[in-house]
C-alpha cells in the first residue's frame, strides 16, 4: 500500500510516470526502505494506466464487497451474551441471599 501511495504522491507532484527513484525518494523521506521486488511490481502494474480510471475501477470493486452482515450477527450474539450475564448475576445474587438466610457467609 505504501508503494501505491508513494506512486500517487509522485503523480500529484507532477510526474506522469513515476520512476523507482521517485518512489524511493518519497519513501525514504519518511524513513522507509523500499523493497525492490514490491516497487517494481507496483511500477509495472501501473505503467501506462490512467490513475483516475484505476481508482474508479477499484471503487466499483469495493462497492461489490458485502459489508454489514457480520456486524448484525455480532450484535445479536452480543445481546445474547448480555442477557446471559444478567441472568447469571440474578442467579448469583439469589444464591448469596440464600447464604445470608442461613446465617453464614463465604468469608465469615
C-alpha positions, 0 to 999 in steps of 0.5 A: 500500500505504501508503494501505491501511495508513494506512486500517487504522491509522485503523480500529484507532484507532477510526474506522469510516470513515476520512476523507482527513484521517485518512489524511493525518494518519497519513501525514504523521506519518511524513513522507509526502505523500499523493497525492490521486488514490491516497487517494481511490481507496483511500477509495472502494474501501473505503467501506462494506466490512467490513475483516475480510471484505476481508482474508479475501477477499484471503487466499483470493486469495493462497492461489490464487497458485502459489508454489514452482515457480520456486524448484525450477527455480532450484535445479536450474539452480543445481546445474547451474551448480555442477557446471559450475564444478567441472568447469571448475576440474578442467579448469583445474587439469589444464591448469596441471599440464600447464604445470608438466610442461613446465617453464614457467609463465604468469608465469615 
